[in-house]
Amino acid sequence: MTLSPIRVLIADDHPIIRNGLAMIVNLKPEMTIAAEATNGLEAVELFRQHQPDVTLMDLRMPHMTGVEATSAIRQEFPDARVIILTTYDGNENVYRGLQAGAKGYILKDAPLDEIVRAIHIVHMGANYIPPVIGAKLVERLEQPQLSNREHDVLLLIAEGKNNQQVATVLRIQEGTVKFHINKIFSKLGVSDRAQATLVAIKRGIVNP
């Protein structure tokens, strides 16, 4: 009895990376390309059309991020098996990707055999989390959780907005903004906006 090949959907907005991943998959007789997406929205639509066995999902794409696309796919197809593939290993990115329902997480500079191994492992129903990514996840789980509002405030701080501007954008009182900033500083272990921005970038909370 001949087993059907593992059907893989590749979602990445960079043609060179997308083509490279497709080449890796096509070199393996036990795998085949189901479809290729150039952004998050297209990834969701192509998944819906082809329902692949495994999806390689870039974290940062236009129109819809990899995390958003993964979440959308998993809501419609609970058994979907998605591997987050990215150049970024900030612990916030790891946490969000897995929280969205991803079954695996590998870096784009991973060896080719690791990418192939990850596809096989996730296809069999197991999770694939390399030790370096697992360490990031543990680190993230040990950190104080920012609330959704604190996260919004931090993003605006990182953009260089002052308290009044943050208040205007979020439609809240300036005093409330100050309260949130104090909580953010405490949770991040910093004392000013510049430090908060640097820590947020390092952890992957804010994209530079």
C-alpha positions as CSV (number, residue, x, y, z in Angstrom):
1,M,0.0,0.0,0.0
2,T,1.4,3.4,-1.1
3,L,1.0,6.2,1.4
4,S,-0.2,9.5,0.2
5,P,2.4,12.2,0.2
6,I,2.3,14.9,3.0
7,R,0.6,17.9,1.4
8,V,2.2,21.1,2.5
9,L,1.0,24.7,2.2
10,I,3.7,27.3,2.3
11,A,2.9,30.9,3.4
12,D,5.6,33.5,3.1
13,D,5.7,36.9,1.5
14,H,9.4,36.6,0.4
15,P,9.6,34.8,-3.0
16,I,13.2,33.6,-2.4
17,I,12.3,32.0,0.9
18,R,9.0,30.6,-0.4
19,N,10.7,29.1,-3.4
20,G,13.5,27.6,-1.2
21,L,10.9,26.0,1.0
22,A,9.1,24.6,-2.0
23,M,12.3,23.2,-3.3
24,I,13.0,21.4,0.0
25,V,9.5,19.9,0.0
26,N,9.7,18.8,-3.7
27,L,13.0,17.1,-3.1
28,K,11.3,14.7,-0.7
29,P,9.3,12.0,-2.4
30,E,7.0,11.6,0.6
31,M,6.0,15.3,0.4
32,T,4.3,17.6,-2.1
33,I,3.3,21.2,-2.4
34,A,-0.5,21.8,-1.9
35,A,-0.3,25.6,-2.5
36,E,1.8,28.7,-1.9
37,A,0.5,31.9,-0.3
38,T,2.1,35.3,-0.3
39,N,0.2,36.8,2.6
40,G,-1.9,35.9,5.6
41,L,-5.2,36.4,4.0
42,E,-4.2,34.3,1.0
43,A,-2.9,31.6,3.4
44,V,-6.4,31.3,5.1
45,E,-8.2,31.1,1.7
46,L,-5.8,28.6,0.2
47,F,-6.0,26.5,3.4
48,R,-9.8,26.5,3.0
49,Q,-9.5,25.4,-0.6
50,H,-6.8,22.7,-0.3
51,Q,-6.9,21.7,3.4
52,P,-3.2,20.7,3.5
53,D,-1.7,18.2,5.9
54,V,0.9,20.7,7.2
55,T,1.2,24.5,6.8
56,L,4.5,26.4,7.0
57,M,3.5,29.8,8.2
58,D,5.7,32.9,8.1
59,L,5.2,35.1,11.2
60,R,5.3,38.5,9.5
61,M,3.2,38.9,6.4
62,P,1.2,41.8,4.9
63,H,-2.6,42.0,5.2
64,M,-2.7,39.4,8.0
65,T,0.1,38.2,10.3
66,G,1.1,34.6,10.6
67,V,-0.4,34.5,14.1
68,E,-3.7,36.0,12.9
69,A,-3.8,33.6,10.0
70,T,-3.0,30.6,12.2
71,S,-5.8,31.6,14.6
72,A,-8.3,32.1,11.8
73,I,-7.4,28.7,10.3
74,R,-7.6,26.9,13.6
75,Q,-11.0,28.4,14.4
76,E,-12.4,27.0,11.1
77,F,-10.3,23.8,11.1
78,P,-9.5,22.8,14.7
79,D,-7.3,19.9,13.5
80,A,-5.1,22.1,11.3
81,R,-1.4,21.5,11.8
82,V,0.6,24.7,11.4
83,I,4.3,25.3,11.9
84,I,5.4,28.9,12.5
85,L,8.5,29.6,10.4
86,T,10.3,32.9,11.1
87,T,13.6,34.7,11.6
88,Y,12.4,36.1,14.9
89,D,12.7,34.2,18.1
90,G,11.5,36.8,20.7
91,N,9.7,35.0,23.4
92,E,6.5,37.0,22.9
93,N,6.4,35.8,19.2
94,V,6.9,32.2,20.4
95,Y,4.1,32.5,22.9
96,R,1.6,34.2,20.5
97,G,2.2,31.7,17.8
98,L,1.6,28.7,20.0
99,Q,-1.3,30.4,21.7
100,A,-2.9,30.8,18.3
101,G,-2.8,27.1,17.8
102,A,0.5,26.4,16.0
103,K,1.9,22.9,16.5
104,G,5.5,23.7,15.8
105,Y,7.9,26.6,15.6
106,I,11.2,26.6,13.7
107,L,13.6,29.4,12.7
108,K,14.2,30.1,9.0
109,D,18.0,29.5,9.5
110,A,17.3,26.0,10.8
111,P,19.1,23.2,8.9
112,L,17.1,21.7,6.0
113,D,16.8,18.3,7.7
114,E,15.3,20.0,10.8
115,I,12.6,21.6,8.6
116,V,11.8,18.2,7.1
117,R,11.8,16.5,10.5
118,A,9.4,19.2,11.9
119,I,7.0,18.6,9.0
120,H,7.0,14.8,9.7
121,I,6.6,15.2,13.5
122,V,3.7,17.7,13.2
123,H,2.1,15.6,10.5
124,M,2.0,12.7,12.9
125,G,0.1,14.8,15.4
126,A,3.0,15.8,17.8
127,N,4.3,19.2,18.6
128,Y,7.8,20.3,17.4
129,I,9.5,22.8,19.7
130,P,13.3,23.0,19.5
131,P,15.1,23.4,22.8
132,V,16.0,27.1,22.1
133,I,12.4,27.9,21.3
134,G,11.2,25.9,24.4
135,A,13.5,28.0,26.5
136,K,12.0,31.2,25.1
137,L,8.5,29.9,25.9
138,V,9.4,29.0,29.5
139,E,11.0,32.5,29.9
140,R,7.8,34.1,28.5
141,L,5.5,32.1,30.8
142,E,7.5,33.2,33.8
143,Q,7.1,36.9,33.0
144,P,4.2,39.0,34.3
145,Q,1.4,39.1,31.7
146,L,0.6,42.5,30.1
147,S,-3.1,43.2,29.8
148,N,-4.5,44.0,26.4
149,R,-4.8,47.7,27.3
150,E,-1.2,47.7,28.6
151,H,-0.1,46.1,25.4
152,D,-1.9,48.8,23.4
153,V,-0.3,51.5,25.4
154,L,3.2,50.0,25.0
155,L,2.8,49.9,21.3
156,L,2.0,53.6,21.2
157,I,4.9,54.4,23.5
158,A,7.2,52.6,21.2
159,E,5.9,54.7,18.4
160,G,7.1,57.8,20.3
161,K,3.6,59.1,21.4
162,N,3.4,61.1,24.6
163,N,0.7,60.5,27.3
164,Q,-1.8,62.9,25.7
165,Q,-1.4,61.4,22.3
166,V,-1.8,57.9,23.7
167,A,-5.0,59.0,25.6
168,T,-6.4,60.5,22.4
169,V,-5.7,57.4,20.3
170,L,-7.2,55.0,22.9
171,R,-9.9,57.4,23.9
172,I,-9.1,57.2,27.6
173,Q,-8.1,59.8,30.3
174,E,-4.5,60.9,30.5
175,G,-4.4,59.8,34.1
176,T,-5.4,56.3,33.0
177,V,-2.5,56.3,30.6
178,K,-0.1,57.2,33.4
179,F,-1.5,54.4,35.5
180,H,-1.0,51.9,32.7
181,I,2.5,53.1,32.0
182,N,3.5,52.6,35.7
183,K,2.1,49.1,35.5
184,I,4.0,48.4,32.3
185,F,7.3,49.7,33.8
186,S,6.8,47.5,36.8
187,K,6.1,44.4,34.7
188,L,9.0,44.9,32.4
189,G,11.4,45.9,35.1
190,V,12.2,49.3,33.6
191,S,12.1,52.9,34.7
192,D,11.6,54.9,31.5
193,R,10.0,54.8,28.0
194,A,13.3,54.1,26.2
195,Q,14.0,51.1,28.3
196,A,10.5,49.9,28.0
197,T,10.7,50.1,24.2
198,L,14.1,48.3,24.1
199,V,12.8,45.4,26.3
200,A,9.6,45.2,24.2
201,I,11.6,44.9,21.0
202,K,14.0,42.3,22.5
203,R,11.1,40.2,23.8
204,G,9.2,40.5,20.5
205,I,6.3,42.4,22.0
206,V,7.0,45.3,19.6
207,N,8.3,44.9,16.1
208,P,11.1,47.3,15.2
